[in-house]
């Protein structure tokens, strides 16, 4: 049915027919732009890049021949083990790199058969992760400098770093990360992964990272498996349904982080009027409530703060006679308060408080929310 189809929806982009490393750099940039265009803020995700040639260098250093057919299963075993780092952690991966791992249900997964020294080398390499600002390559290069393909991989990663930096992407946005493996065996060069970095709550209310929403890499030999002709290619896919789930989680987190607009009750005889204001805001899609307690203005302002309200609406008798309301931006006010220590300066500044026509209530509250990304 449609639900099952949606589960597997993905967006793909590939460049076929060139082995120019610029195509791989472009794939990383295109993946970043696609995710940003779909609505994830650029500071909430990163594109992580590694290289299969570098990983082959690591394999060679632990006694697994990356080019030999007889060692193909061990090679794949190591790659698949490391690809489970997010799921099983270093201890679980160490078991999969060694003799094997038994899961909670009792099922046993055969390990790659590395010795303890080999396991330690692989875990240290993957643990290098992303060191930031061009440092990752200097950390991982010594592990693979004894192999030709390892050095080739390092050179390709350096070129990707150079190209994406020249195009204006920061290393917080696209970065070399030794932990990226991608479990498929047909990748031959750069591999990339799109990781969402914001936290969401799991079923137990614990904060967890959303994690990967896509990835890809260079697969120069894959077409040859089917046609016999070598056609270089690179590309990526983004899991659209997973990304939509992430966008939903992000919106929920935003909504939870910001409470409703609070209508203060300055005159208990005017409750219907205040209630009508709250309803007017709700009808415009703005979360709002009228203060329902019995306390004075100071306590009502404290209540709005506790509710993480972005702004309060104030209408006393003076404003009512003029057909006006005051809107106090609590977020902007808090920022200003941090900078103002003198009481006289505070009163003169009247931070983030405007008086507007009551008829413009919705429009003016929307301006406040837009100012703070809502």
N, C-alpha and C positions, 0 to 999 in steps of 0.2 A: 504494500500500500504506500501512499504518499509519505507516511512517517518513516518507513524503512528507507525510501529513496532519499529523504532529507538527511538521514543519518550518514549517508555516504557522499553527499554533495561536496565537491571540491572544485577549486579554481586552479588551473594549471597555466604555466607559461614556460616555453622552451625556446632555445636558440639552437638550430640544427645546421651543421655544415661548416662550423669553424672551431678550431681549437685555441683561438685567441683568448687569453685569460681575462680580457676585458669583458667578454660575454658572461663570465662567472661573476665578475664585480657588478655588472649590470643586473644580473639576476637578483643579487642581494639588495641592490638599491630599489629594484622594481617590487620586490617582496615587501620592503619597508614602506614604500609609497602606497602599495595596495592596502596594507593593514591600516595605515594612517587614514586613507581615504574612506575605509569602511567604518571608521569612527573610534579607533583605539588611539588615545593621545600618544605622541611619539616618546614621551618619557615613561610610558607604561609598558613598553616592550623593547626587545633588542633582537638583532639578527646575529647569530653566532656562527663563526666560520672555522672549519678545520680542513684537513686535506688527507685523502686516503693514502697518498704517497708518503706522507709523514707517519701515518699509522703503520704503513708497511715497514718503514724504517724501525719503528718500535718493535714490531713483530720479529724482524730479523735480529734485533738486539737481544731477544729472549728465546732465540732458537727455533722460531717458526718461519719456514721459508715462504714468503708471501707470493712467490711466483710458481711454486711447485704444485702440480696437481695432487701429489700424494699428501701434501700438507693443507690442501684446500679446506677440509673439514675443521681442522684445528684453527685455521685463520678465521673462518666464519664463526667458530665457537668463541674465540676471543672477542671479535667485534660485537657479536650478539650479547655476550656477557657484559661488556662495557656499556652497551646501549641501554642496559637495565639499571644503570646507576641511580636514576631518579626513583625507580620503583623499589629496589632492594637495598640501596646504600652500599658502602664499601665492603661490609662484611658479607653480604649476599653475593656481590660481584666476585669477591675473593674465592668463594666456594665454587662459583661457576667457572672461574679461570682455572681452578684446581681440579679436584676429583668430582665435584658435582654438588647439587643442592636439592634438598627435599623440601617441598612446600608444606603448608599447613594441612593440606588434604592427604599428604603422604606420597604424592607423585614425585618421582625423582627425575631431575634433569641432568644428563651426563655433562661433566665439565670438560674444559679444553685441555686439561692435563698439564698445565704449566707447573714448574717447580716453585717453591716458596720465593726464591730470588726473582724469578720471572714475574710472578704475581705482584711482588713488591714494586718492580720496575714499571709495570703497566699501570698500577694504581697511582704511583707517584706522578707519572706522566699525565694521566687523566685528571688527577687532583690539582694539576697546575691551573686548570680552568682558564679563566680570563684574568690576567694580571693588570690590565688597563694600560692606556697610553703607550702602545707599541712595545710593552715589556714582555708579552707572552712569548713572542718568537725567540727572544734571547734566553728564556727559561727552557723552552722545549728543544731548541736547535742542538744543544750538546748531546742529547739522547740519540739523535739520528744522524749525526755528522759523518758516521762511518759508512753510510750507504748512499749510493748515487741517487736513488729515488727519494730518499729522505731529504737530501739537500735540494732536489728539484721541488719537492713539496713546500719546503720553507721559502724558496725563492718565489713560488707562485702566491703564497700567502702574503709575502711582503709586497708583491705587485698589487694584489687586491687591496691591501691597506692603503697603498699609495693612491690608487685610482678612486677609492671611495672618499678619501680625505680631500682629494683635489675637487671632487664633485660637491663637497660641503657637508658630508655626513660625519658626525663626531664618532669617536670610538666608544661612546656610550650607546650609540645607535647600531653600529655595525662593528663587530670586534672579533678578532681571532680568539678562539676558545678551545683549549685542548680536550675538553670533555665531550665535544660533539663527535659522534661516530656514525650514526645512521646505520641501522641493522641490515640493510639490503646489500647483497654481495656484488652488485653490478657497478657500483660507483668506482671511478678510476682516478679522480682528482679532487678538487675542492668539494666539500660537503657543507651544507648550511642548514640552520634550524631557526625558526621564528619562535621566540619564547616570550610569553606575557609575564611581566614582572610584578604586577599588582597582586595583592592577597585577597582571597575570598574565604568565607567561612564554610567549613564542611558540615556534614550532618550532626557532628558532635559540638558544633560551634567553635571549633579550633581554626585558627587562621592557616590557610595553605596557599601555596603558589598555584596559579592556574596552569602554568607550564606551556608545553609546545602546542602550537596550532598549525604547524606546517614545516616544510623543509624540502631539501632536494640536493642536487649536486651534479657533477659532471659524470656522464656515462658514455664514454667514447667507444666502448666495445659492445654495447648492448644491441645495436642495430645489426652488427656483424653476426651475432648469434642466430639471427633469423634470415638474413639475406646473404651472408657471406662477404658483404662489402662493408668496409670500415667507414662509418659516418660519425664524426665527432658531434657531441651534443651536450647541452647543459640546461637545467631547468629546475622548477620547483612546483610544489602544489600547496595550497592552503586549504585546510578543512573548514569549509564555509559554515557548516552547522555548528562545529565546535567554536568557531569565532563568534557566531551569533549568540551562543550560550554565554561566552565570555562578555560580550557587550551587555547582555541582560544582567549579568552579575555586577558589572561596572556601574550600570545605571542604578541597580538596587543599592550598591554601596554608597553611591552619591546621595541617593534619597535618604538613606539611613544616617549619613553624616550631617545632613542638614534638615532641621525640623521645619514646622509650619510657620507661616506668617501669623503673628499673634495680634488680635485686635484688643487693645486695652479698654477696660471699662472705667471711664472717668465719671460717669453719671449713671447710677443704677436705674434711674427712671427711663433711660434711653436704650435698654437692652435690645428691644426689637431692631433698633437702628444699627447697633453694632453687629447683631446677628445677620442682618441683611448684607452688611459689608463682607462678612466672612463668606456668606453664600455667593456673593458676586465674584469674589476671588476664586472660590472653588469652581464656579461655573466656567471660569476662564482657564481651568486646569492648574490652578495654583493651590498647593496645600495650605490651608488656613484654619484658624480656630479663634473663637472669642474666649477671653479669659472667664472662667466659670467659678473662680474662688470669691472670697469676700474681702480680700486685703487691699491695701492702698497701692499707690502707683509704684513706690519703691519695690515692694514685694512682687508686684506684677512684672516689673522689669527683670527681677531676679529669676522669676518663673520662665520668662522668655529666654533668658540665658541658659537655663537648665535644659530647655527644650531645643537648644541649638537653633533658635529661630534666626533667620537671616535679617528680618526687620520687624518692627512693631508699627502698628497704625494707632495714632492718638487723635481723639477728637473730644475736646472739652467744650464748654458752653461757648467760649469765644469763637472757636473754629466752626462750631455748628451754625452760629448766627451768620457767619460769612460764607457758609457752604464749602468749608475747606477741611482738610485733614493734614496732620503732620505724619511724615514717614521717617522713622529713625532707622538708619542702616546700622545694625549691631555689629556686623563683620568689619565694616569700615571704621566704625566707632572704636572697636577694640584695638585696631591697628593704630588709630590716632592716639588713643589713651596711652599706648605703650611709649609714645614719643612726647607726651605732654605731662609734665610733673607739676607745673604751677597752676593753681586753681583759677586764677584770673585768665590765664591763657586758654584754659579749658572752656570757660564760659564764653570767651570772645570767639573761639574757633567754632563752637556749636557743631562738633564734627558729625558729618554725614546725616544731618537732619534737614529735611526740606518741608515746606508747606505748599500744598497743591490743592487744586479744586477737587472736591469730592468726586465729581464726574470723571476725573482722570485717574482715580485710584488704581484701577487695574493696570493701566498703561505705565504709571509711575513705579508700581511694585515690580512690574516686569523689567523695568530698567535696572532696578537694584539687583534682581536675580541674575540678569544678563551680565552685570558687572562682576559677578562672582561665579560665572560659568554655568548658570542654570537657566 
